[in-house]
Amino acid sequence: MKRQWKFIVVLVLGAIGLITDNVLHIPGIAEVLFDIAGVYVSISLAREMFGDLKEGHWGIDVLALIAIISMMITRDYWAEWMILVMSTGGESLEEYATGQANRELRALLDKNPQVASKLVDGKVVEVKVDDLQIGDQVLIKPGQQVPVDGTIIEGSSTFDQSSLTGESVPVDKTVGDDLMSGSLNGETAVTMEVKKLAKDSEYQTIVELVKSSAAQPAKFVKMADRYAVPFTIISLIIGIAAWVTTGNFTRFAEVMVVASPCPLLIAAPVALVAGMSSMSKHHIIVKSGPTLEQLAKAKTFAFDKTGTLTQNQLVIQDVLPENGFDKETIQSYAASLEQQSDHIIAKSLVQGTDKNLIQAVSNLQESTGNGVSGTVDGKYVMVGKLSYVAPDANVNKAKTTAVYVSVDGKYAGCITFKDQLRPETPQTLARLRKQGAKHIMMLTGDNKDVAQAIADAAGVDDVRASLLPAQKIEAIKNVAPENRPVVMTGDGINDAPSLTAADVGIAMGAKGASAASESADAVIMVNDLSKINDAVAIAKHTMKVAKIDIITAIVVVIILELVAFTGLIPAFWGAVLQEVVDMITISLALLAKTEPKNPKQTGL
């Protein structure tokens, strides 16, 4: 907003000056107003210029500063005001195009429980989470988030940790097991003992990781500034040569007017805004202009597994019968017992079973955290953990998610499940390689076997499994310089720090995961991973248009400088010609809004 206010101030002062000079016929007041505007903008430009120099790069603003001061010296106020309008207008547009939304910390904190159910003398008392002390006992009701890290002292339940660890399946927890703050309780209430204060718990650790990542943003140089040094040198040489050869400072000022870098200041922001508009048509929200340039140059693409490369939905992988049982019988008995359960594995089992195989059940009993049992077709069937179903059976535990089945006390086999790959994932990754990706990797909290199976099906060659949020950040930071920029795509709370740490963070925002979405530089608003191909193609197209526009503007401006060198362009008409160049620049930049040819397959 600071730059937009600067633009508004210049417009207001110019409008008042226009009225006082041409309507009230008081040119003295108009001159003072223009001087105020000139000094105001000059001081601002000087501060930015010295700031750029401290950071080790030369900004394009120096030419605008010289042009404004030159017009103030020669008392050509209208030319001065036109330069002020275009300079501050370009900055204002740039601020709009690159204004980053920084709400990720608020989103994280708002999502974290603020109140806990503390047990005091057998009674439940609602207290602030920050007031919990180590050793306090807290009741975690079904469907509630765990407020702080602790250990279960009573009860058993399943906990969804997917947004924290990336594990695709809820984890069974019982007495003695640790609970992480931010995980979601399943169907049964449990009592836990607080082991860490709120500020030291897992959820708060993620918040701090986002803070530290945001405090170390990737260095980014504006596109126009890359051309600043050669353009400034050429312009100053022409201007000084005009001054020296004629002995007239006005000739130098006339060259500086047409040398004003307004086209350069406007070209990239307009192209970025147009590109961001094109992105939105493809259901991709880009929050900052520089994101487009980083995305266009990206060489490494990192992905979370659960909910990003996969659908976060289990499907039956295999039915493995033993001891003379057949697949259909095992699946029929297991699905019949699980038909009333809300557990994710139970739902997946029932959905993957022919309805004609599901039978009536009697004497149904549930052992929380272990499994279910009951009578199906006159047989006593148990379904659940191996230790519950057949504790004495000599069976190797499945490497993937599985439920085990026994019939009349005899081990009958197991049913394995897999996290279902998005149908568009393999093609999306293949297209990314065609678009210039050199390195594709998976960063997940899930176990190695599950992660590798998904990676093989998706076409990912670099798999990092069993990672905590901090380890994901480390993996991103350790990407070699030649493989940067890095784009990270994820959707869970645990992805928020790594999205912030990457050069470009993309959130799969269709599920409304606010922490991930607000930490990201871009959000895909539909449940379609292939939108990343659209994003890359549009970004490349946008930056190509911006680059061509800037180079065209430089060539045209240098030609005008050479004409001004001869004295054929007075300062006022030089400013008018600048406006013409500006309009051409804007028109060319708006080409970024046009659709790139076959965006999902081209690298443009």
N, C-alpha and C positions, 0 to 999 in steps of 0.2 A: 504493500500500500504506500510505502514511502515514496517510491518512484512515481506512482500514479498521482500522488498529491503534488509532486514537483511539476508534473505535466499540467495539472489543473491550475496551479499558481501562475505558470507562464501564460496559459490561455486567458485567465482572468485579467492579469496585468496588461496583456496585449489588447484585449477587448476594451478595457478602460482607456488605454492609450489611444486606441483608434477613435473612440468617441471624443476624447478631449482634444485631439488634433484636428479631426475632420468635421466634427459637429460643433464643439464648443470653441474651436479655433484657439486653443491654448497649447501650442506646441511644447512650451517649456515643461509643463506637467507630464506630457507624453514622453519627453526625453528622460525625465527622472524615473518614470515608471519602467521604461525599457532598461535603463541603467540598473535599477533594482533587480529586475529579472535577470539581466546579464550577470551581475555580481553573484546573485543567489545560485545560479546554475554553474557559474565558473568555480565557485568555492567547492560545490559538490563534486564537480568533475575533477578538480585538483586533488581532493581527498581520495577519490577512487583511484586516480592515477598513481598517487604515492602508495596507496594500499597494494595496487598491482605490482609496483616495483619492489615492494618489500617481499612479496610472494614470489618474486623472480621472473615475472613476465611483463611484457609491455603491452598495454591496452590500446585500443583504437581511439579512445576518448581524447587523446592528446591533440589530434587534429581539430576536433570540435572545439576544444578549449582555445586553441590558437585562432581559429576562425572567429569565435565570439569576441575575444579580446581585440582582434584586428578591427572588427566592425565597430566596437566601442571607441577605439582610438580614432578611426576615420569618421565617426559620428553618423554612420549609415544604419539608422535604427531599424528600418523595415527589413533590411537584409539580415540584420542581427536577430530580429524577432523570428523570422522564418527559420533560421538555423536553430534557435532555441526550441521552437515548436517541434521540429523534426527530431532533434536530439533527445528531448525529454519524452516525446511520443514514442520513439523507438525503445527507450528504456522502460517506459510504462508497459508497452506491449510485451517486451521481454520478461518483465516481472510477472505478467499474467501467464505467459506461456510456461515459465519455469517455476511457478510458485508451488513448492512442495507442501503437501498436507502432512503435518506432524502430530497426528492424534494417536499414534500407536501406544504410547504409555498410558493415556487415559483409557483406551479401549481395554488394555490388559488389566488395569486396576479396577475398572467398572465391572469386568467379568468375574473378578476374584470375589469370593464370598466376603461380606463385610460383617456378618453376624454368625456366631457359632452357638450350638446348643450344649452348654456346659452342665455337667452333672454335679450337683451340690447336695450332699446328704440324701441322695436318691431322687432328688427333684431336678427337673430340667429348667435351667435358667439361661435366657438369651443374653449373651455378652458380645462385646466387640471382639473381632478376631485379634486385633492388636493387643487386647488385654489378656489373652491366654498366656499362661505360664507353663513352663516345662513341668510335667507331672500331672497337669489337669486332665480330667476325664471328659471326653466329648462324645456326644451321641451323633452318629451319622445316619440320617434317615434315608430310606429308598429314594433315589433320584437326586440326592443332594451332592454337592461338590465337597471334597475334603478341604477344610479351611487351612490347616497347617500340616506339616509332616508329623506323623505319629506311628504308633504300633497298635494293632488290634489286641484288645484284652478280653473281649467278649463278642461272640457271634462269628458268622462267616457270610461272605457275599462275593459277588463278582464286581470288578471295578474296571471301567473303561478308561484306559490310560492313553488312548490313541493320539489325542491332541498333544500329549506331553512326550511320549516315547516313540510314537509311530507304530506301535504294535497294533495289528489289525484286529485282534481278537481280545475281548475282555478277559482280564486275569482274575483267577480265583484267589481269594484272600481269606485267611482264617486266623485264629489266635496265634500271636507271635509274629505275624507278617507285617512288614512296613507298608505304610500308605503315604503316597505323595500328594501334597496339596495340589489342587486343580484337577485331580482324577474324579470320576463320576461314579457314585455308588449305584449298584444294580437294584435288586428286588428286596433285599433284606437289610434291616437296620443292624448296625454294629456299634460297639463302643470302643473308642481308641484312647490311648494315653498320649498326650502331647510330648514329642521328642525335640522339637525345634520351635523357636519363636517365629512369629509370622514373617519377620524381616529376614530370617535365615532359611525359610522354607523354599521348596523347589520352585513354586510359582513366582515368588519374589526374585529368585535367582535368575529366572528367565527375563523378568522385567529389567534387572540390572544388566543383563547381557545386551538387551536392546539399547539401553542407555549408552553402554560402552561402545557398541557398534555405531550408533548414531553420532557419537562424539568423534569418530574417526572416519569421516566420509571420504570416498574416493576423490582424488584431485581431478578437477575437470576444467578445461580451458575452453572458453567460448569460441565457436567456430570463427567468427569475424576477427577475434584477437590473433589468430594464427597468421593472418595476412597483415597484421598491424605494422610490424617492423618494416618490411619492404615497401608497403604502401606509404607509410609515413615518410620514409627516407626519400622516395621518389617525389612525393608532393612537396616536401621542404626544399629539395634541390631545385625544382621548377620555380617555386615561389621566390626563393632567395635569388636565383638567377634573374628573374624578372625585376626584382628590386635593385640588384646591383647594376644590371645593364641599363636601367632607366633612371636610377637614382630617385625613384618615386616609391614611397612605402605603400601608397594606394594600390600600385600594381601587385605588390605582394599580397595585400588584403584581398584583391579580386581573385587571385589564384586560390587563396585559402578558402574563400567562400565556396567555390566549386569543388574544392578538395574536402569540404566537410564530409565526414564519413557517414552521413545519414543513410545512404543506400545500404552500406555494410551493416549498420546498426539495425536496420529494419528487415533485411532479407531473411536472416536466419529465424528471428522470432515469428515472422509471418508464416514462413514455411513450416515451422514447428507447430504453430496453432492449426494450420491447415492439416498437417499430418495427424495431430491429435484428434481433430474432427473426423478424419477418415477412420481412425482407430475406433472411435465411438460407434460408427456405423456397423462395425464388425463386433460390437459388444465387448470392446476392450477399452477400459478407462486408463489413460496414462496421466499421471499426476504432475509430471515435470518434463519440460522441454529437453533437457540434457539426456533424459532416459532414452529418447529416440536415437540420439547419436551413439550412445553406448550400445544400445540394442542392435543398431546397424553394423557395428564393428565386432559384436560378440563372437568369441571363438570357443568358449566353454559353456555348456549348458548342464546345470546340475538339477536333479529332480528328487523330491521326496517320493517315497513309494506309496504309502497308504493314502488313498483319496486323490492322488495326483496321477501317477502312472496306472494305478488300479482304481476300481470302482468302489473300494471300501465295502465290498459285499462278498461274502464267502459263497463258494459253490462246491458241490461234491466233486472231489478229485478221483476217488477210487473207493471201491468196497472190497475189502480183503477178508474173505471167509476162511475159517479154519475148522478142524475137527468135524468135517463132513457137512457143514452147513453151506448153503448156497447164497449168492449175493442178494437175490430178490427177497429171501426170507429174512436175512439180517436187516436189510434196509426197511422192510415192511414193519418188523417188530420195533425197530428204533424210532422210526417216524411216528408210529402209532403212540408210543409213550410220550414223545416230545410235542405232540400236536397242540397242547394247551400252553406250552411254555413261551415266554417272551425273550428268552436268551437268544443271542444272535446266531449261535451255532444251531440251536433247535429250529429256529425259523428257516435257516438255510437248508437244513435237512428236510423239513416238511415241504418247502417250496420245490426242492429238487426230487421229490418222490411222487410217483403216479398216485393220484387220489384214490384209485381203485385198490391200492395196496395198503391204505391206511385203515386200520381196524378199530373196533371198540376196545376200550381198556377198563379194567376194574382193579380195585385195590391200589390205586395210584398213590405212590408216596415219593416225596422229594427229600433228598439229603443235601442240604444247602452247601454249595461249593463242591459237591462230589458227583451228583447225578440223580437219576430217577429210577424207580422200579415199579412193577405192576404186572398184572396178568393180561396176556394177549393170546387169544386163541387157545386158552387153557394152559398156556406156558407161563412160567415165572421168568420175566425178562428184566434185566438190569442194563442201564445205559449210562455211561459217564466216564469218569477217570478210570484208568487201568487199576489203580490201587483200590478203587471202590468196587469195580465190577469183578475183577479176578486177581486179588492180591497175591495169590500163590502161583499164578500161571507163569510159565517160563516163556515170556514173550518180549521181544525187543520193542521198546517204545517208538512210535512213529516219529520221524523227524519233522513232520508238518503237523498242523492242527488236526486233532483226531478225537473221535469218541469211540469207546470200546463197548462191546455187547457180550452179555452172557445169557444163556437160556437154560433154565432149570439147573443153575449152578455150574454149567459147563461153558468154558470160554468159546464164543462163537466167531469172533473176528472183530475187525474195526472198520470204521468209515473215516476216510481222510478228506480234508477240505483244503482248498486253496483260495487265496485272495484273487479275485477275478480281474484280469488285465482289461483296461479300457480297449474296446475294439479298434480305436483310432491310434493307439499308442505306437505300435511298430511303424506305421506309415508316417506318423508325425516325426519320429526320430530320424527316419530315413530321409525325409524332406529337409530336416534341419542340416543334415550332412551335405545335401545338395546346395543348401543356402550358405555354406561356408563354415559350419561347425566343425572344429577339429577334435573336440574332446567332449564326450557325453558321459556323465557319471550319476550314480544313484547314491543319495545320502539318506539313510534310514535308521530308525531305532529298532527295527525288527531284526530277528535272528538271521544268521548268515545263510542257512539253507533256504528259508523262505525268500529272502532277498535275491539270492542267486537264481532261483527258479523264475522269478518275475523278470530279472535282468536278461536271462537267456531268451525268454519269450519276446521281450520288448526290443532287444538289440542293443542293450547297454553293455559297454565293455569294461567300465570301471565301477565296481560295487564296493561301497563302504557301509557295513552293517553294524548293528548294535551301538549306534552312536548316540551320545547325549547331545543336547543343544550346543554346549560349548565345543564339543568335538566337531560338530557340523561347521561351526564358525572357523575352527582351525583348518579344516579341510579346504574351505573356500579361500582362506588367506594364503594357504600353501600352494595354490595353483601357480604354476610358473608364469613369469611375465609374458612370455611369448604366446601363452594360451589365454590371455585376457583381452577384453573384458569377460567377466563371469556373470552369467544369468542363472539365478536360482528360482525354482518354481516349487511352491508348496501350498498347503492349506490349513495346517494345524497350528495350535498355539506354540508348539515347540519349534515351528518353522519361523516364527517372527524374528528371532535374533539373526538367523542365517539369511533371511530375506533382506534385512537391514545391512548385513555385512557384505553382501554381494554387490557388484557394480550395478546390477539391475535385479530387483526382486519382483517376481510375478506371483500373485496369489490367485489360486482358483477360488474365486469369491462367490460362486453360485450357492454354496451352503451357508453363506453369511458368517464365515469365520472372521469376526471383526479384528482380532489381534493380528492375524496373518494379513488380512486385506489392508489394514491401516499401516502396517509396517512396510508394505510393498510399494514399489514405484509404479506398478501397473497391476490392474485387477481384471481377470477374465470373468465376465459376468454371467456366462453360460457354461453349462457343464460339458465343455468340449475342449480337449487338450490341443486339438489341431489349430485352435485360434493362435497358438504361439507361432505357427508358420505364417499366418496372416500378419501378426505383429512384426515379425522380422522383415517380411517383404515390404510392408508399408513403411517401416523405419528406413530401410535401404533406399526406397523410392524418394522419401522425404529428404534425406540427406543429399541424395544426388541432385535433386531440384535446388536445394539450398546452395550447394557448392557451385553449380552452374550459374545461379543467380548472382552470387557474390563475385565470381570471376567476371561475369558480364558487366556488373556495376563498376568494378575496378577499371576495366578497359575503357568504358564510356567516360568515367570521371577523369581519367588521365588524359584522354583526348580533349575534354573540356578545359583541363588545366593548361594544356599546350595552346589552346585557342585564347584563353584568358591571358597567357603570357604575352601575347601580341597586343593586348589592350582592346580587343574587339568585344569583350564581354564586361560591361560595368558591373559593380557589385550587386545591385538590385536584380539585374537580369540574370546574373550568375545564380542568385538565390532562386529565381523563377525556374531556370534550367534545372537546378537541383530538384525542384518539386517535380518536374517532368521525369527526371531520372528516378525519383522516388516512386512515382506512379507506375513506371515500367517495372521497377524492382518488385513492387507489391504484386503486380499482375503476374509476373513470372513465378513469384513465390507461391501464389495461390494454386499453381499447377500441382503442388504437393497434395492437394485435396482430390485430385483425379485418382482413379483406381489403378494400381500397378497391374501389369499384364499377368494374369494367372498367379495371384499372390501366394498361393500355397506351394507353388512349385518353383518359382523363380527366385533368384537372388538379387535381381535388378541392381 
